[in-house]
Amino acid sequence: MHGMMMNQPLSIMEILRYASGAHPGAGIVSVRTEGDIHRETYAEAYARGAQLAHGLDALGIGRGDRVATLAWNGYRHFEIYYGVSGMGAVCHTINPRLSAEQMLYIIGHAEDKVLCVDLTFVPLIEALSEHLPRNLKIVVLTDRAHMPDSRLDLLCYEEILAGKPDTYDWPHLDEQTAAALCYTSGTTGHPKGALYTHRSTVMHAMTVAITLNKSLKEGAKILPVVPLFHVNAWGLPYAAPLAGATLVMPGPKLDGASLYDLMEAEGVTSAWGVPTVWMGLRAEIEKRGRPPKGFEQVMVGGSAAPRSMIEGFEKDGIDVCHAWGMTEMSPVGTHGQLSEPMKALPWDEQMRLKSLQGRRLFGVEMKIVDEQGAPLPHDGTAMGELFVRGNTVVSGYFNNPEASDKALDSEGWFGTGDVATINDHGFLSIQDRSKDLIKSGGEWISSIDLENIVMACPKVASCAVIAVAHPKWDERPLLIVVPKGDEKPTLEELHELLLESVAKWQLPDALEFVQELPLTATGKVSKLTLRKQFEGYQLPDAD
Ligand code: ADP
């Protein structure tokens, strides 16, 4: 047919170009590794992105080449996101908390040409230098005055930009051009790469900005505690400029007191991060007796947010939105903002709903299936493996035919590896990662459920439930607790608390105390490490 609409490819650089004109007051505030606070508008970031693109041209970076980062949240990292994708290259963010072995694997697998590192990570790179590819160029994200003494041949970011034109003839890229690469942290086997396109990234930014509009609005100040080095900080570097919100980048200090001070000083309206970070902030709010001024919403995801934490924020008048997603989904899949009719429900019921993982975003479809792959009803009780489909979901893994072959089912849905229920309002409830479920006598016990309830005990700072082998039941739950004060909770009192919500056969068989829980590179409790730590654990009545 003739006379239809124009076909303009979706482009990441268009977001920043748009923001630099449409949202002149908005930009990026950064706590720098150099120690001070830096401010830049989106227009300035757009100009510096152009200078960077010229600089990378001069270093020989071309279309499709991977430019890696090993950096905290800050404006230079943001400029790399745009400059690199804008010129048609691929921005590959590396998680600095990965093991040296995984990091080297990723750099090799991605065939990175340039690696941009924050000052903090120079010693790490020096330690790894023997094993890095010979032709890898290393750029330090600082100015000449702060360049470290090093035996390595290091380039200086500000020198690369200096004197370059502040406009660039951005190429018109096909919207399916690769733009960014992020590896899953891979608890078993090698990490696998999710390769985002311009199209998927812009679509994700638009749906996130529309759906999470309580946070993403013009004039808002958003604190991404979620790192730019993992799943694009949940899409914030794209969604915030689109919506006209300013990003307040916290740099390396993420403890409760540092976050509180930064939020208060900058008037942060919403903050995004994993539950472990918010435990620290909650403790600080309790200590100071009030939340930071102007703080409206906390976005929490990455692992299940305990109901007690959600209630704590809500009682202080801070809205909590619980989201679920994964690297392979760009990453946001669902959000827990209550629908209009739900807002009329009693407070208790609202809190119950808020502790679920919430509704799908536009463009994300979900199904749960049984072990034969047959779809299960969305009735809130049928539990099955969660599959997803949509414009912002991977169709396979970067340069990994073996993993790609296994990623999708025969109908083209991506298997998340999560086990979930979905209720008749479309609210998702993640029960576990399939490998963390406790299989007791042919029934499943959700570790997330038990942890959530135990977290409500005032004597518990944090906790985890893992499966241990049992001769009769195959597996039984072991509860591991980090106590809050001097008085430790007893298994009996925790059983009493649990029995208000779960059946007797689901109660943990034993209780162990630890000083802290091991965390993964993405700040989640590492069940794998715990399972190894408690391997061969003797349950009291296991004979
Ligand atoms: P990895 O931790 O392997 O790098 P991701 O960061 O992509 O991977 O994590 C995705 C996984 O995190 C999901 O599959 C799910 O198991 C878990 N997850 C994310 N958000 C939530 C949430 N709100 N509640 C429970 N689990 C979550």
Boltz pocket constraint, residues with backbone or C-beta under 6 A from the ligand:
constraints:
  - pocket:
      binder: B
      contacts: [[A, 183], [A, 184], [A, 185], [A, 186], [A, 187], [A, 231], [A, 300], [A, 301], [A, 302], [A, 303], [A, 304], [A, 305], [A, 322], [A, 323], [A, 324], [A, 325], [A, 326], [A, 327], [A, 328], [A, 331], [A, 357], [A, 416], [A, 417], [A, 418], [A, 430], [A, 432], [A, 433], [A, 522], [A, 524]]
      max_distance: 6.0
